Amino acid sequence: MVSALLVVIGSLIALVVLGLVGFGVRRRLIQRPGGTFDCSARFVSPRAGQSQGKGWLYGVARYNGDRVEWFRVFSYAPRPRRWLQRDRIQVRERRHPHGEEELALLPGAVVLSCRHDGWDVELAMSEDALTGFLAWLEAAPPGQRVNVA
């Protein structure tokens, strides 16, 4: 009886450790090509008028050519959950988090309100990441329409 309980507890601990190692390995693989930054996101459906999911989702964004790929942190999926095409992003405003957002976001985060393919998108990132993101948007190849507020 005691040995069976020890086996079950040992198996649960091993599963938890493997899960944590899996998160770490996935994050390393996402960051490997470079150009990544911590970026929380909130996506609002054009039809529902409400955020998809429940509020802010913590994630990692990665530059990949003319798009930014966004990965959820707490996921094992190897592919990005969303991607934002540079020529389809319209920046609306920049603001500091207010109310309960301050608790849900990383300290020092700045919220960037955007529109992408009919979706309202809010991205929360550090000042440094925001500067890089806006520079990436403005560095579009000649002939591409870029809308940076």
Secondary structure, DSSP 8 states (H G I E B T S, - for coil): -HHHHHHHHHHHHHHHHHHHHHHHHHHHHHHTTS-EEE-EEEEE-TTT-SBSSSS-B-EEEEEETTEEEEEESS---SS-SEEEEGGGEEEEEEE---TTHHHHS-TT-EEEEEEETTEEEEEEE-HHHHHHHHHHHHT--TT---B--
